[in-house]
């Protein structure tokens, strides 16, 4: 799953899209998106999707047009690019401070705080997907090249912390992000990283492991993990948020089927349905309280920001992490949690 580590303050306001009509209803702090009166006539029907920065919203309509409201500084005012947002938009990608709209002709339109990606000064074309972190954007083009903009030291430049522009000039198939860095997976199974060194932008410590064989990339808020074709996992970034997996290296050297992550920890689900955890011990990196329960027969893992829940093949559930977020292990004593088919967070 591709993650974009921007964290809108959801406590400030709520939005409901009435799916039967595509109408928007909002409430909360008016200047941060709770008041839609200025654009209400444009939001009475046909809204397909809603996106948000920290203090604004953007609605994508069925006809490919975009309507924005909320804090002007954070993308609520798109008047400077309004003529480019009347049609043809197929998806919107926000970070904390700006928006990037991908159009059906492969072009990109941006607005919001300029230094964080709201002012794309160079026109780009043939874009197929955009990935954002909190301060920057990275666009994947149809020729497999990458184009970036936003805050340079946090992923907006392909020359920070080292120059990787030539390495991502072709062959890139996916881009992933932490809060302030990006990682590109290439068609040859190699991985290229850039952005803040502390947030996973510098992968030199594991460069030999990332030269080939990588099939998937995962991220916490500040670390990356790569699943390889031989079933092994490699991680990099801060040790306290999952970048250091040395304590479990022997357990994730083979047989890993899938990797899951939350804000500070990783989980590897093994081929025999056992679980291996590492990272922030309080956020789920330490699963000792349920280690016996999740040693076998786990079918899937569902994370939230501070904890994890494991669904077992017999329909039972185990959870761990920050107790206020994950219910600790108390969930295991609830008899109603048997025969469970799916978990959501």
C-alpha angles and dihedrals in degrees: 000000000000114000131200110198100214113124115204114202097248092181090072097067146344132222133199124196110202099220095200092062104012090238124155124225119182140177140171131066103010098214092051097054104290093110118061096168093115091059101021094120090059093050102052094097149357099038110153104181141002127216132182146199120197095287109011144052137221123200120204111207129208091254092058096256125130130222121192135191141162129060110011092213092055098050101283090120113059097163092120090065100025094120089059093050100056094093146350100049112138102174141003125217118196133190123188094284112019146029133231117198119201114211130206091252091059095255125128131224121195137189138164130067106003099216091053098051104287094115113054101186096184121063114232131191141189092041114163101178141004127211123194137196123189096284108016148039134226121196123203113212129207091252090059095255127129129228121189137190139166129063104008101213092049099053103295091109129054090211097065127123086353131356108267098157094112092047093057096040090102144359099043114143103171139015124206132182148206119197094286109009143056136219123199123204113210130207091249091059096255126129129220122193136192140164129062110008091215091055097052100280091122113060097165092119090065100026094124091054091050097049093092146348100049114141103171139018127209133182145200119199091285111007138062133215127195125205113211131208091251091060095256127127129220122192136187139177131064113357094224093059100044103285093115113060096161092115090063100028094120090053096051098040090098144357099045114147101179141357127218130189144188132184095303113002144060131215126198118204109207129214091255089053096254123134132232121191135191140161130056104019094209094050096053102288088115112057097169093122090064100023095121092047095052097039090099143008100031110152101184144352127224118195133198125186096280108018150020138236122204121206112207129210091250091058096256125128134222124188137184142166130074101005095221089058102034106026088241110237093321090100089069091066094055108101091200089070098078125104090030114167102181139011126208131191 
